């Protein structure tokens, strides 16, 4: 509508305006096509293992979006999505500052540990307790998140690699802590104490533990969007990532912006861990690092590094996961790994499509440019000088 | 004296070497890719592919040779996929993250669909036998250390040595040039894409053999996440070695032995093994920081190792030009 108006106003001079819409369509089509391709390949896999892909698809959708009084699958999807949304937002924040850190997994774990320690060791009143636990989770996550940024900025090391090593280090540390100092006395397996009642998040649906966790997650989607799109800090970090030379020459402190982004991204992933602990598990087990951080990163990529796209991708992630477990595995007997397989295929297809779409865009704009030149030449052959 | 000698038993040395093997093969793969100018984070995926395909082939054919060959080919195919993606201009980091997840989930899915069961698939197969080296095997201490492993252990160390030697020759030098400056290498007439493709395919095959070592060589079973992060450790070990072929064996040994040491520590004492396991990772972080800092300094001083003697400090560049 608006673009049509624009091209009308600009008469025949600049009719290239509508290209923006075309580009937007192309951008959106990348993840959507990837999802479709992945579903097709997943259907093929299901078909080769002797089940009907159509039935499987219907079952996934039914079981992910059905809600009976006894057990609400939609609620399960939302509770699964809550921590995932946080790791996704954390990944988006860090990536938008041009810092390719994949340390969300470790930040998530440290956030969970911080929350559980505050949750059972500090005697605090209702309400305050959960907030303090989440703040501790945020600080823990931020502390981990800054390390790759510091390595990158002050030591010139590759932040991606540092974050991978940090994930391994944290995995070992978590296993140690849960097995030795934080282990519940007398517990048969290795897990920490349970957090106090006062630290737990309010719950609306006891069967699925849907409660404040998804509310906080949804609130943070808006907060992070406001931060990235509407605040000075957000602008600085986006510029530091997208055009660091421009940002430096216009007087922004890019180093500070990147470190801030890393800290905030880490804090978000940490809160994700905290929310999982005080809203769902109530304790940390050996094996708390179950891939929520990695999945957040992949959801961020699938969502095209945009806040709302990432959040949608996180919801899609958990819907497919829940549908695969509650639908395919329990109802149809298809191994639930097919869900994550399809998700992995989505990532692979998105990564492959991106350069292809770029080439297509280039080709289209070249063609458009050539057509435009030809048209103008035909219209006014005398406009030489 | 006695308890210490007991602690460093030949068993521990033996398991250290065995734990090193998959890491070493993965580290060679990672270093080879890095040298070709590609950050290969899909080592874990290739190891899993090798572990799964190797065991399936072993179950189907009964021949360990076929199993290892199948694992190698499957890994090489995965590497080829990555090489194709690289040619297209795909972001290989994202691609590798996808591949890792795909290998992890698809292997379990196929295992459950093809062979039933839920957690572990234990086919009735004969794993690789141990080889005793005739003369060396009878030397008291050294014999235990050097002899009595299956063929893949020897193969891994041989591959590392071959990789080191490879760098002494023309193609190795070309590969080095490609990793340092692909543009300059291309300008000098080196076929950069061909080298990169070959490296990635070889890396995939080697990493997959590392994975096959776990299933075909040692355990004879497959479970979810079989490699247990060995691929990531291999990437880390290659970084600790600064991707230098000659350093790959010691770096991988450090990781392998810290694991063996930790296991031993857990079984004999009550000390937490985490300290020992953390050590190689922290060492890698130090190396990364050091290497990065040196590269940053090199960039700041335009590649000169250090400021020329007597030259002025950067704040007064005018005097330095006057001096020369």
Interface residues (C-beta under 8 A of the other chain):
Chain A: X45 X49 X100 X102 X151 X155 X156 X157 X158 X160 X161 X162 X164 X165 X167 X168 X169 X171 X172 X173 X175 X176 X179 X180 X294 X297 X298 X301 X335 X337 X338 X340 X341 X343 X344 X345 X346 X347 X348 X350 X351 X352 X354 X355 X356 X358
Chain B: X39 X41 X85 X88 X89 X90 X91 X93 X94 X95 X97 X98 X99 X101 X102 X104 X105 X106 X108 X109 X112 X113 X229 X232 X233 X235 X236 X239 X272 X274 X277 X278 X281 X282 X284 X285 X288 X289 X290 X291 X292 X293 X295 X296 X299
